[in-house]
C-alpha cells in the first residue's frame, strides 16, 4: 500500500509539473492556488483538484500545502440536470451544440430571429506563420482603431496571453485595461468604460459572454465596437460569444480573428495544409493570408475538436450512468433514514438478508461450528440449534428459524433499553428545575458510543420507542455516509484501472459495470452487517450487561444539553438543540457516583483497551 501511495504521489507531481501551466489552468493569488475555468476565464473560488493534484501544484508553486480533500458526493452536470422533470434554456450560441442537447437531454434547439438586423461586419481570419508576427499585427491593428476613435475589445484564451499583450501595448504607449481572473474585482468598472471612444480592453473569456458593453458618444458614427480575437478557441460557440459583444441591438461593429500556425488548434488540426499553401505561394515572414477557404478550414478543425470533446463527455456520462443507478439506491435509503420513513422496515429487511446470507454461506459447506461462532460475533447470540437440525433442515426453513430467533432477541434488547430510559426519565422529570424540550441519551456499543438527541414530548408519547427510531436513523446515516465516501474513492480507482482493458481488445465500460456491481453489493452487505451488529450491541451507557444492578443516577444517564457531562468519544454525534434556562446558568458538576469496586491507577482499564487505567479512562476520573 505504501508503494502504491508513493507511485500515486509521483504521478500527481508529474502531472502538476508537466501538464498544468500557471496563468492558463490556474493562478496564484494571495499565496493560494486557484483554478481558472477554461470556458469563462473566471476563478473557481472554493474548488480544488482532487486526488492530491491540488497539493502537488501547491508544492510546485512553493505555497502552503493545504490538507487533502475527500469526495463525499459526486454527480455529473448531465445527470444533475436530468433530475429535473422540466428543462429549458436560452442562449445565443446553442445552435452549434444542437446535436448534443438532443442526444443527452432530448431538447430541441429553436432559433429566434433578431429584433433588429445585424449590421456587424465579421471579417475573414488573418493567418500568420508565427505567434510573434501575429501579436505584432494585433498591436498595429489596435493602434489604428484607437486612432480612428473606436473602442476595442481584444479577446484572449488565457491569462498569460492577456498579460503578454498588455506588456506589448505598454511599450507602444497604448492606454488599456486588462480584465482577467486576477483583476476580476474591477470587472464592472472596466466593462463600464469599454464602450468609450478610443478605449482598449484586453479580456479573457470572462468578457466573452453575458457582458453588455454600452457604446459611448460618437462611437456609432466611428464604426462601433471592434472585436479582435487573438486565436481561435477549440469551440466555435466561444468564438461566437466573443463576436456577440459587438453589434448588439442593430449597432454597428466589426470582428476579426488573428491566427498563427503555432496556435494550439492549428498545431493539432489542419496547420500542415495551410502551411504548404503559404510555402507554395512564397509567403515570407510577416506576410498574412486571408481567404474564406482558410476560415472554413479552421472551422472544420474546430468541428473536429468539438466532436472529439463531445465523445469524451458522452463516454464520461456512460460511466456516470453506472454510478447514478447506485447513487439513487443509496440516496433513497439514506432519505428513508433521514426522514424516519421506512427506516425500521429497512433494518428488518437487512436483518433477514444478513441471516439468509449467513445460513447459505455455512449450509453449503456444512460448517456448524463456524455458523454458531458467526452468530456470536455478529449478533451476540448463541443460536438455539442442534447440529442435527443444522444438517437436516433445508436452507429456507433454517433461515426462517434463525431469523425468528434473531428478531425476538433484537426486540427483547430494544425493549430493555426503552424500559431503562423510561424508568430514569420518570425520576428525572420529577425534579423541578428540568425545563428542556430535548435531551441527549448516551448509547454505548463495543468501544464506541453515540449521543442521541430526543424530544421529550416524542419520548413520552411513544412510550420510549422513538429512542429506537433515532438510534436506527443515526447509525444508518453514519454507516451509509462512511461507506459511500470510501466507495466513491474505490470507484475512481476502478475507472482508472479498467482503461488498460483496451490492450486486451475489451471494452473498459463493460468491465467497469461488472466490477462496480460486485463492489456495490459488497458495500451494501457491509453497511447492513455492521448496522445489525451495532443494534444488537447497543446499551444505554452505564447500563451495559454485566454492570451492577443499581445503575448510575438519572443525571449521569440522561444528559441534558448544555451540561458539562460528556460521553465517550464517538464516531457519530447526533444531537438536538435544546431550549434550556440551565444553559445560561449551568449547575455545578455532580460528583461521580461509584457503582463498583475501586480500580487502582496501575490496574488494567476495564474498557478492555489493554492500557493502564491511569492512561485510559482514569485520566477523566483524575480530572
Buried (B, 14 or more C-beta within 10 A) or exposed (E): EEEEEEEBBEBBBEBBEEEBEBBBBBBBEEEBBBBBBBBBBBBEEEEBBBBBBBBBBBBBBEBEBEEEEEEEEBBBEBBEBBEEEEEEEEEBBBBBBBEBBEEBBEBEBEEEEEEEEBEBBBEBBBBBBEBEBBBBBBBEBBBEBBEEBBBBBBBBBBBBBBBBBBEBBEEEEBEBBBBBBBBBEEBEEBBEBBBBBBBBBBBBBBBBBEBEBBBBEEBEEBBBBBBBBBBBBBBBBBBBBBBBBBBBEEBBBBBBBBBBBBBEBBEEBBBEEBBEBBEEEEBEEEEBBEEEEBBEBBBEBBBBBBEEEBEEBEEEBEBBBBBBEBBEEBBEBBEBBBEEEBBBEBBBEBBBBBBBBBBEEBBEEEBBEEBBEBBEEBBBBEBEBEEEBBEEBEEEEBBBBBBEBBBEBBEEBBEBBBEBBBBBBEBBEEEEEBEBEBBBBBBBBEEBBBBBBBBBEBBBEBEBBBBBBBBBBBBBBBBBBBBBEEBBEBBBEBBEEBEEBEEEEEEBBEBBBEBBEEBBEEBBBBBBBBBBBBBBBBBBBBBBEEEEEEBBBBBBBBBBBBBEEEBBEBEBBBBBEBEBEBEEEEEEEEEEEEBEEEBEEEEBBEEEEEEBBBEBBBEEEEE
